[in-house]
Protein backbone atom coordinates (compact mmCIF):
# COMPACT_ATOMS: atom_id res chain seq x y z
CA UNK A 1 0.00 0.00 0.00
CA UNK A 2 1.57 3.22 -1.12
CA UNK A 3 1.37 6.74 0.16
CA UNK A 4 -1.07 7.70 -2.61
CA UNK A 5 -3.46 4.94 -1.55
CA UNK A 6 -3.34 6.18 2.03
CA UNK A 7 -3.89 9.77 0.94
CA UNK A 8 -6.90 8.70 -1.11
CA UNK A 9 -8.40 6.89 1.86
CA UNK A 10 -7.80 9.88 4.15
CA UNK A 11 -9.39 12.19 1.59
CA UNK A 12 -12.40 9.87 1.48
CA UNK A 13 -12.69 9.99 5.25
CA UNK A 14 -12.47 13.78 5.34
CA UNK A 15 -15.06 14.11 2.57
CA UNK A 16 -17.41 11.77 4.43
CA UNK A 17 -17.07 13.77 7.66
CA UNK A 18 -17.79 17.03 5.84
CA UNK A 19 -20.80 15.43 4.18
CA UNK A 20 -22.11 14.23 7.53
CA UNK A 21 -21.68 17.74 8.99
CA UNK A 22 -23.62 19.26 6.09
CA UNK A 23 -26.45 16.77 6.50
CA UNK A 24 -26.58 17.15 10.28
CA UNK A 25 -24.83 20.22 11.69
CA UNK A 26 -25.39 18.87 15.20
CA UNK A 27 -23.82 15.51 14.42
CA UNK A 28 -22.06 13.98 17.38
CA UNK A 29 -18.63 12.47 17.62
CA UNK A 30 -19.99 8.97 17.04
CA UNK A 31 -21.69 10.02 13.80
CA UNK A 32 -18.52 11.70 12.57
CA UNK A 33 -16.44 8.66 13.49
CA UNK A 34 -18.80 6.35 11.63
CA UNK A 35 -18.69 8.63 8.59
CA UNK A 36 -14.90 8.74 8.64
CA UNK A 37 -14.63 4.95 8.79
CA UNK A 38 -17.15 4.58 5.98
CA UNK A 39 -15.32 7.15 3.86
CA UNK A 40 -11.95 5.54 4.53
CA UNK A 41 -13.19 2.05 3.65
CA UNK A 42 -15.19 3.32 0.68
CA UNK A 43 -12.21 5.10 -0.84
CA UNK A 44 -10.06 2.01 -0.36
CA UNK A 45 -12.69 -0.19 -2.00
CA UNK A 46 -13.06 2.23 -4.88
CA UNK A 47 -9.31 2.30 -5.49
CA UNK A 48 -9.20 -1.50 -5.40
CA UNK A 49 -12.05 -1.76 -7.88
CA UNK A 50 -10.37 0.69 -10.24
CA UNK A 51 -7.07 -1.19 -10.01
CA UNK A 52 -8.84 -4.50 -10.67
CA UNK A 53 -10.68 -3.06 -13.68
CA UNK A 54 -7.45 -1.57 -15.01
CA UNK A 55 -5.74 -4.96 -14.66
CA UNK A 56 -8.60 -6.70 -16.48
CA UNK A 57 -8.48 -4.14 -19.29
CA UNK A 58 -4.73 -4.57 -19.67
CA UNK A 59 -5.11 -8.37 -19.68
CA UNK A 60 -7.77 -8.14 -22.38
CA UNK A 61 -5.54 -5.86 -24.45
CA UNK A 62 -2.61 -8.26 -24.14
CA UNK A 63 -4.86 -11.18 -25.07
CA UNK A 64 -6.16 -9.26 -28.06
CA UNK A 65 -2.60 -8.42 -29.17
CA UNK A 66 -1.58 -12.07 -28.86
CA UNK A 67 -4.59 -13.13 -30.93
CA UNK A 68 -3.74 -10.53 -33.59
CA UNK A 69 -0.15 -11.71 -33.78
CA UNK A 70 -1.28 -15.34 -34.04
CA UNK A 71 -3.65 -14.43 -36.89
CA UNK A 72 -0.88 -12.51 -38.69
CA UNK A 73 1.54 -15.43 -38.46
CA UNK A 74 -1.06 -17.83 -39.91
CA UNK A 75 -1.68 -15.63 -42.95
Steps between C-alpha positions, in 0.01 A plus 500: 500500500657822388480852628256596223261224606512624858445859391199393295350319797560799729341731244199268489471512877522879509241533223265266686534700823428826318199340334369380835543851646306652210217251541487538878675807641444365851657164422676347796843349524364150442330605176817668377708196592264269314511728196879511505527121515248463219683757288837339567376151412300627203798678348715191548237280336463742212875507439511120509215474252668745264830312523323169434316644199823649367671161535214326318512756219875457462462120499234523230723728293793260531275208407370692201856584389602135531199394293585760234859382481387137474263591215777692320742208523240260355438720196 
